Amino acid sequence: MEKIYKTMKNTGTMNIVLGIIITVAGLTVGIMSIVNGAVLLKKKSQIIF
């Protein structure tokens, strides 16, 4: 019975860590997208098709 609780504890801890990593990665990608969009808007007049 103790082995099951230890496994559940480790799984829960890993899920929390993974959730934090995914949240930070998502926030970073979102910020990078906003910055790149702002750069494109700033240089809109220089883009020729």
mmCIF file of the N, C-alpha and C atoms, coordinates in Angstrom:
data_MODEL
# 
_entry.id   MODEL 
# 
loop_
_atom_site.group_PDB 
_atom_site.id 
_atom_site.type_symbol 
_atom_site.label_atom_id 
_atom_site.label_alt_id 
_atom_site.label_comp_id 
_atom_site.label_asym_id 
_atom_site.label_entity_id 
_atom_site.label_seq_id 
_atom_site.pdbx_PDB_ins_code 
_atom_site.Cartn_x 
_atom_site.Cartn_y 
_atom_site.Cartn_z 
_atom_site.occupancy 
_atom_site.B_iso_or_equiv 
_atom_site.pdbx_formal_charge 
_atom_site.auth_seq_id 
_atom_site.auth_comp_id 
_atom_site.auth_asym_id 
_atom_site.auth_atom_id 
_atom_site.pdbx_PDB_model_num 
ATOM 1   N N  . MET A 1 1  ? 0.821 -1.188 0.000   1.00 0.00 ? 1  MET A N  1 
ATOM 2   C CA . MET A 1 1  ? 0.000 0.000  0.000   1.00 0.00 ? 1  MET A CA 1 
ATOM 3   C C  . MET A 1 1  ? 0.868 1.257  0.000   1.00 0.00 ? 1  MET A C  1 
ATOM 4   N N  . GLU A 1 2  ? 1.970 1.215  0.719   1.00 0.00 ? 2  GLU A N  1 
ATOM 5   C CA . GLU A 1 2  ? 2.856 2.378  0.814   1.00 0.00 ? 2  GLU A CA 1 
ATOM 6   C C  . GLU A 1 2  ? 3.502 2.678  -0.543  1.00 0.00 ? 2  GLU A C  1 
ATOM 7   N N  . LYS A 1 3  ? 3.771 1.628  -1.306  1.00 0.00 ? 3  LYS A N  1 
ATOM 8   C CA . LYS A 1 3  ? 4.391 1.793  -2.627  1.00 0.00 ? 3  LYS A CA 1 
ATOM 9   C C  . LYS A 1 3  ? 3.449 2.546  -3.573  1.00 0.00 ? 3  LYS A C  1 
ATOM 10  N N  . ILE A 1 4  ? 2.154 2.275  -3.456  1.00 0.00 ? 4  ILE A N  1 
ATOM 11  C CA . ILE A 1 4  ? 1.161 2.947  -4.303  1.00 0.00 ? 4  ILE A CA 1 
ATOM 12  C C  . ILE A 1 4  ? 1.126 4.440  -3.989  1.00 0.00 ? 4  ILE A C  1 
ATOM 13  N N  . TYR A 1 5  ? 1.145 4.800  -2.702  1.00 0.00 ? 5  TYR A N  1 
ATOM 14  C CA . TYR A 1 5  ? 1.110 6.205  -2.315  1.00 0.00 ? 5  TYR A CA 1 
ATOM 15  C C  . TYR A 1 5  ? 2.377 6.928  -2.776  1.00 0.00 ? 5  TYR A C  1 
ATOM 16  N N  . LYS A 1 6  ? 3.520 6.254  -2.709  1.00 0.00 ? 6  LYS A N  1 
ATOM 17  C CA . LYS A 1 6  ? 4.779 6.853  -3.156  1.00 0.00 ? 6  LYS A CA 1 
ATOM 18  C C  . LYS A 1 6  ? 4.737 7.101  -4.665  1.00 0.00 ? 6  LYS A C  1 
ATOM 19  N N  . THR A 1 7  ? 4.185 6.148  -5.403  1.00 0.00 ? 7  THR A N  1 
ATOM 20  C CA . THR A 1 7  ? 4.056 6.302  -6.855  1.00 0.00 ? 7  THR A CA 1 
ATOM 21  C C  . THR A 1 7  ? 3.111 7.441  -7.186  1.00 0.00 ? 7  THR A C  1 
ATOM 22  N N  . MET A 1 8  ? 1.991 7.533  -6.463  1.00 0.00 ? 8  MET A N  1 
ATOM 23  C CA . MET A 1 8  ? 1.034 8.616  -6.698  1.00 0.00 ? 8  MET A CA 1 
ATOM 24  C C  . MET A 1 8  ? 1.661 9.972  -6.378  1.00 0.00 ? 8  MET A C  1 
ATOM 25  N N  . LYS A 1 9  ? 2.448 10.027 -5.321  1.00 0.00 ? 9  LYS A N  1 
ATOM 26  C CA . LYS A 1 9  ? 3.116 11.277 -4.934  1.00 0.00 ? 9  LYS A CA 1 
ATOM 27  C C  . LYS A 1 9  ? 4.100 11.708 -6.017  1.00 0.00 ? 9  LYS A C  1 
ATOM 28  N N  . ASN A 1 10 ? 4.891 10.767 -6.513  1.00 0.00 ? 10 ASN A N  1 
ATOM 29  C CA . ASN A 1 10 ? 5.864 11.083 -7.558  1.00 0.00 ? 10 ASN A CA 1 
ATOM 30  C C  . ASN A 1 10 ? 5.169 11.527 -8.840  1.00 0.00 ? 10 ASN A C  1 
ATOM 31  N N  . THR A 1 11 ? 4.082 10.867 -9.187  1.00 0.00 ? 11 THR A N  1 
ATOM 32  C CA . THR A 1 11 ? 3.332 11.233 -10.386 1.00 0.00 ? 11 THR A CA 1 
ATOM 33  C C  . THR A 1 11 ? 2.724 12.627 -10.246 1.00 0.00 ? 11 THR A C  1 
ATOM 34  N N  . GLY A 1 12 ? 2.157 12.933 -9.101  1.00 0.00 ? 12 GLY A N  1 
ATOM 35  C CA . GLY A 1 12 ? 1.587 14.252 -8.852  1.00 0.00 ? 12 GLY A CA 1 
ATOM 36  C C  . GLY A 1 12 ? 2.634 15.348 -8.916  1.00 0.00 ? 12 GLY A C  1 
ATOM 37  N N  . THR A 1 13 ? 3.785 15.087 -8.325  1.00 0.00 ? 13 THR A N  1 
ATOM 38  C CA . THR A 1 13 ? 4.881 16.058 -8.352  1.00 0.00 ? 13 THR A CA 1 
ATOM 39  C C  . THR A 1 13 ? 5.346 16.300 -9.775  1.00 0.00 ? 13 THR A C  1 
ATOM 40  N N  . MET A 1 14 ? 5.485 15.248 -10.538 1.00 0.00 ? 14 MET A N  1 
ATOM 41  C CA . MET A 1 14 ? 5.929 15.375 -11.922 1.00 0.00 ? 14 MET A CA 1 
ATOM 42  C C  . MET A 1 14 ? 4.896 16.139 -12.756 1.00 0.00 ? 14 MET A C  1 
ATOM 43  N N  . ASN A 1 15 ? 3.619 15.908 -12.520 1.00 0.00 ? 15 ASN A N  1 
ATOM 44  C CA . ASN A 1 15 ? 2.569 16.634 -13.248 1.00 0.00 ? 15 ASN A CA 1 
ATOM 45  C C  . ASN A 1 15 ? 2.606 18.129 -12.936 1.00 0.00 ? 15 ASN A C  1 
ATOM 46  N N  . ILE A 1 16 ? 2.852 18.484 -11.687 1.00 0.00 ? 16 ILE A N  1 
ATOM 47  C CA . ILE A 1 16 ? 2.948 19.898 -11.318 1.00 0.00 ? 16 ILE A CA 1 
ATOM 48  C C  . ILE A 1 16 ? 4.149 20.543 -11.996 1.00 0.00 ? 16 ILE A C  1 
ATOM 49  N N  . VAL A 1 17 ? 5.291 19.878 -11.964 1.00 0.00 ? 17 VAL A N  1 
ATOM 50  C CA . VAL A 1 17 ? 6.504 20.400 -12.602 1.00 0.00 ? 17 VAL A CA 1 
ATOM 51  C C  . VAL A 1 17 ? 6.287 20.556 -14.104 1.00 0.00 ? 17 VAL A C  1 
ATOM 52  N N  . LEU A 1 18 ? 5.699 19.560 -14.715 1.00 0.00 ? 18 LEU A N  1 
ATOM 53  C CA . LEU A 1 18 ? 5.430 19.610 -16.158 1.00 0.00 ? 18 LEU A CA 1 
ATOM 54  C C  . LEU A 1 18 ? 4.457 20.739 -16.493 1.00 0.00 ? 18 LEU A C  1 
ATOM 55  N N  . GLY A 1 19 ? 3.452 20.945 -15.666 1.00 0.00 ? 19 GLY A N  1 
ATOM 56  C CA . GLY A 1 19 ? 2.508 22.031 -15.874 1.00 0.00 ? 19 GLY A CA 1 
ATOM 57  C C  . GLY A 1 19 ? 3.174 23.392 -15.804 1.00 0.00 ? 19 GLY A C  1 
ATOM 58  N N  . ILE A 1 20 ? 4.084 23.565 -14.858 1.00 0.00 ? 20 ILE A N  1 
ATOM 59  C CA . ILE A 1 20 ? 4.810 24.827 -14.733 1.00 0.00 ? 20 ILE A CA 1 
ATOM 60  C C  . ILE A 1 20 ? 5.687 25.062 -15.953 1.00 0.00 ? 20 ILE A C  1 
ATOM 61  N N  . ILE A 1 21 ? 6.371 24.020 -16.412 1.00 0.00 ? 21 ILE A N  1 
ATOM 62  C CA . ILE A 1 21 ? 7.239 24.151 -17.589 1.00 0.00 ? 21 ILE A CA 1 
ATOM 63  C C  . ILE A 1 21 ? 6.427 24.508 -18.823 1.00 0.00 ? 21 ILE A C  1 
ATOM 64  N N  . ILE A 1 22 ? 5.294 23.857 -19.011 1.00 0.00 ? 22 ILE A N  1 
ATOM 65  C CA . ILE A 1 22 ? 4.439 24.140 -20.177 1.00 0.00 ? 22 ILE A CA 1 
ATOM 66  C C  . ILE A 1 22 ? 3.889 25.566 -20.109 1.00 0.00 ? 22 ILE A C  1 
ATOM 67  N N  . THR A 1 23 ? 3.522 26.021 -18.914 1.00 0.00 ? 23 THR A N  1 
ATOM 68  C CA . THR A 1 23 ? 3.015 27.387 -18.755 1.00 0.00 ? 23 THR A CA 1 
ATOM 69  C C  . THR A 1 23 ? 4.081 28.416 -19.102 1.00 0.00 ? 23 THR A C  1 
ATOM 70  N N  . VAL A 1 24 ? 5.293 28.210 -18.619 1.00 0.00 ? 24 VAL A N  1 
ATOM 71  C CA . VAL A 1 24 ? 6.394 29.133 -18.903 1.00 0.00 ? 24 VAL A CA 1 
ATOM 72  C C  . VAL A 1 24 ? 6.718 29.130 -20.394 1.00 0.00 ? 24 VAL A C  1 
ATOM 73  N N  . ALA A 1 25 ? 6.742 27.955 -21.008 1.00 0.00 ? 25 ALA A N  1 
ATOM 74  C CA . ALA A 1 25 ? 7.029 27.868 -22.448 1.00 0.00 ? 25 ALA A CA 1 
ATOM 75  C C  . ALA A 1 25 ? 5.936 28.576 -23.255 1.00 0.00 ? 25 ALA A C  1 
ATOM 76  N N  . GLY A 1 26 ? 4.685 28.387 -22.887 1.00 0.00 ? 26 GLY A N  1 
ATOM 77  C CA . GLY A 1 26 ? 3.584 29.044 -23.589 1.00 0.00 ? 26 GLY A CA 1 
ATOM 78  C C  . GLY A 1 26 ? 3.648 30.554 -23.455 1.00 0.00 ? 26 GLY A C  1 
ATOM 79  N N  . LEU A 1 27 ? 3.976 31.029 -22.267 1.00 0.00 ? 27 LEU A N  1 
ATOM 80  C CA . LEU A 1 27 ? 4.097 32.466 -22.043 1.00 0.00 ? 27 LEU A CA 1 
ATOM 81  C C  . LEU A 1 27 ? 5.244 33.040 -22.869 1.00 0.00 ? 27 LEU A C  1 
ATOM 82  N N  . THR A 1 28 ? 6.355 32.327 -22.925 1.00 0.00 ? 28 THR A N  1 
ATOM 83  C CA . THR A 1 28 ? 7.510 32.783 -23.698 1.00 0.00 ? 28 THR A CA 1 
ATOM 84  C C  . THR A 1 28 ? 7.183 32.860 -25.182 1.00 0.00 ? 28 THR A C  1 
ATOM 85  N N  . VAL A 1 29 ? 6.540 31.836 -25.713 1.00 0.00 ? 29 VAL A N  1 
ATOM 86  C CA . VAL A 1 29 ? 6.173 31.836 -27.133 1.00 0.00 ? 29 VAL A CA 1 
ATOM 87  C C  . VAL A 1 29 ? 5.173 32.956 -27.425 1.00 0.00 ? 29 VAL A C  1 
ATOM 88  N N  . GLY A 1 30 ? 4.248 33.196 -26.534 1.00 0.00 ? 30 GLY A N  1 
ATOM 89  C CA . GLY A 1 30 ? 3.281 34.274 -26.716 1.00 0.00 ? 30 GLY A CA 1 
ATOM 90  C C  . GLY A 1 30 ? 3.947 35.641 -26.759 1.00 0.00 ? 30 GLY A C  1 
ATOM 91  N N  . ILE A 1 31 ? 4.873 35.878 -25.861 1.00 0.00 ? 31 ILE A N  1 
ATOM 92  C CA . ILE A 1 31 ? 5.596 37.156 -25.841 1.00 0.00 ? 31 ILE A CA 1 
ATOM 93  C C  . ILE A 1 31 ? 6.422 37.326 -27.108 1.00 0.00 ? 31 ILE A C  1 
ATOM 94  N N  . MET A 1 32 ? 7.086 36.260 -27.531 1.00 0.00 ? 32 MET A N  1 
ATOM 95  C CA . MET A 1 32 ? 7.886 36.335 -28.762 1.00 0.00 ? 32 MET A CA 1 
ATOM 96  C C  . MET A 1 32 ? 7.004 36.634 -29.973 1.00 0.00 ? 32 MET A C  1 
ATOM 97  N N  . SER A 1 33 ? 5.818 36.053 -30.023 1.00 0.00 ? 33 SER A N  1 
ATOM 98  C CA . SER A 1 33 ? 4.897 36.308 -31.131 1.00 0.00 ? 33 SER A CA 1 
ATOM 99  C C  . SER A 1 33 ? 4.437 37.763 -31.150 1.00 0.00 ? 33 SER A C  1 
ATOM 100 N N  . ILE A 1 34 ? 4.145 38.309 -29.995 1.00 0.00 ? 34 ILE A N  1 
ATOM 101 C CA . ILE A 1 34 ? 3.722 39.708 -29.914 1.00 0.00 ? 34 ILE A CA 1 
ATOM 102 C C  . ILE A 1 34 ? 4.853 40.633 -30.359 1.00 0.00 ? 34 ILE A C  1 
ATOM 103 N N  . VAL A 1 35 ? 6.071 40.353 -29.923 1.00 0.00 ? 35 VAL A N  1 
ATOM 104 C CA . VAL A 1 35 ? 7.219 41.188 -30.300 1.00 0.00 ? 35 VAL A CA 1 
ATOM 105 C C  . VAL A 1 35 ? 7.459 41.111 -31.805 1.00 0.00 ? 35 VAL A C  1 
ATOM 106 N N  . ASN A 1 36 ? 7.419 39.903 -32.371 1.00 0.00 ? 36 ASN A N  1 
ATOM 107 C CA . ASN A 1 36 ? 7.634 39.762 -33.813 1.00 0.00 ? 36 ASN A CA 1 
ATOM 108 C C  . ASN A 1 36 ? 6.527 40.448 -34.612 1.00 0.00 ? 36 ASN A C  1 
ATOM 109 N N  . GLY A 1 37 ? 5.305 40.389 -34.140 1.00 0.00 ? 37 GLY A N  1 
ATOM 110 C CA . GLY A 1 37 ? 4.203 41.079 -34.803 1.00 0.00 ? 37 GLY A CA 1 
ATOM 111 C C  . GLY A 1 37 ? 4.383 42.587 -34.765 1.00 0.00 ? 37 GLY A C  1 
ATOM 112 N N  . ALA A 1 38 ? 4.870 43.096 -33.640 1.00 0.00 ? 38 ALA A N  1 
ATOM 113 C CA . ALA A 1 38 ? 5.112 44.535 -33.519 1.00 0.00 ? 38 ALA A CA 1 
ATOM 114 C C  . ALA A 1 38 ? 6.223 44.982 -34.469 1.00 0.00 ? 38 ALA A C  1 
ATOM 115 N N  . VAL A 1 39 ? 7.249 44.153 -34.613 1.00 0.00 ? 39 VAL A N  1 
ATOM 116 C CA . VAL A 1 39 ? 8.344 44.482 -35.541 1.00 0.00 ? 39 VAL A CA 1 
ATOM 117 C C  . VAL A 1 39 ? 7.822 44.507 -36.974 1.00 0.00 ? 39 VAL A C  1 
ATOM 118 N N  . LEU A 1 40 ? 6.985 43.543 -37.331 1.00 0.00 ? 40 LEU A N  1 
ATOM 119 C CA . LEU A 1 40 ? 6.408 43.523 -38.680 1.00 0.00 ? 40 LEU A CA 1 
ATOM 120 C C  . LEU A 1 40 ? 5.546 44.757 -38.935 1.00 0.00 ? 40 LEU A C  1 
ATOM 121 N N  . LEU A 1 41 ? 4.729 45.147 -37.965 1.00 0.00 ? 41 LEU A N  1 
ATOM 122 C CA . LEU A 1 41 ? 3.901 46.335 -38.118 1.00 0.00 ? 41 LEU A CA 1 
ATOM 123 C C  . LEU A 1 41 ? 4.754 47.599 -38.233 1.00 0.00 ? 41 LEU A C  1 
ATOM 124 N N  . LYS A 1 42 ? 5.844 47.644 -37.489 1.00 0.00 ? 42 LYS A N  1 
ATOM 125 C CA . LYS A 1 42 ? 6.722 48.802 -37.528 1.00 0.00 ? 42 LYS A CA 1 
ATOM 126 C C  . LYS A 1 42 ? 7.389 48.940 -38.897 1.00 0.00 ? 42 LYS A C  1 
ATOM 127 N N  . LYS A 1 43 ? 7.742 47.820 -39.514 1.00 0.00 ? 43 LYS A N  1 
ATOM 128 C CA . LYS A 1 43 ? 8.448 47.835 -40.798 1.00 0.00 ? 43 LYS A CA 1 
ATOM 129 C C  . LYS A 1 43 ? 7.514 47.567 -41.980 1.00 0.00 ? 43 LYS A C  1 
ATOM 130 N N  . LYS A 1 44 ? 6.228 47.791 -41.787 1.00 0.00 ? 44 LYS A N  1 
ATOM 131 C CA . LYS A 1 44 ? 5.228 47.511 -42.808 1.00 0.00 ? 44 LYS A CA 1 
ATOM 132 C C  . LYS A 1 44 ? 5.491 48.292 -44.096 1.00 0.00 ? 44 LYS A C  1 
ATOM 133 N N  . SER A 1 45 ? 5.946 49.510 -43.964 1.00 0.00 ? 45 SER A N  1 
ATOM 134 C CA . SER A 1 45 ? 6.169 50.346 -45.160 1.00 0.00 ? 45 SER A CA 1 
ATOM 135 C C  . SER A 1 45 ? 7.375 49.872 -45.976 1.00 0.00 ? 45 SER A C  1 
ATOM 136 N N  . GLN A 1 46 ? 8.277 49.122 -45.384 1.00 0.00 ? 46 GLN A N  1 
ATOM 137 C CA . GLN A 1 46 ? 9.468 48.648 -46.088 1.00 0.00 ? 46 GLN A CA 1 
ATOM 138 C C  . GLN A 1 46 ? 9.242 47.327 -46.805 1.00 0.00 ? 46 GLN A C  1 
ATOM 139 N N  . ILE A 1 47 ? 8.130 46.663 -46.538 1.00 0.00 ? 47 ILE A N  1 
ATOM 140 C CA . ILE A 1 47 ? 7.842 45.370 -47.146 1.00 0.00 ? 47 ILE A CA 1 
ATOM 141 C C  . ILE A 1 47 ? 7.192 45.595 -48.515 1.00 0.00 ? 47 ILE A C  1 
ATOM 142 N N  . ILE A 1 48 ? 7.816 45.029 -49.540 1.00 0.00 ? 48 ILE A N  1 
ATOM 143 C CA . ILE A 1 48 ? 7.312 45.184 -50.911 1.00 0.00 ? 48 ILE A CA 1 
ATOM 144 C C  . ILE A 1 48 ? 7.012 43.790 -51.462 1.00 0.00 ? 48 ILE A C  1 
ATOM 145 N N  . PHE A 1 49 ? 5.842 43.634 -52.072 1.00 0.00 ? 49 PHE A N  1 
ATOM 146 C CA . PHE A 1 49 ? 5.477 42.348 -52.673 1.00 0.00 ? 49 PHE A CA 1 
ATOM 147 C C  . PHE A 1 49 ? 5.560 42.447 -54.172 1.00 0.00 ? 49 PHE A C  1 
# 
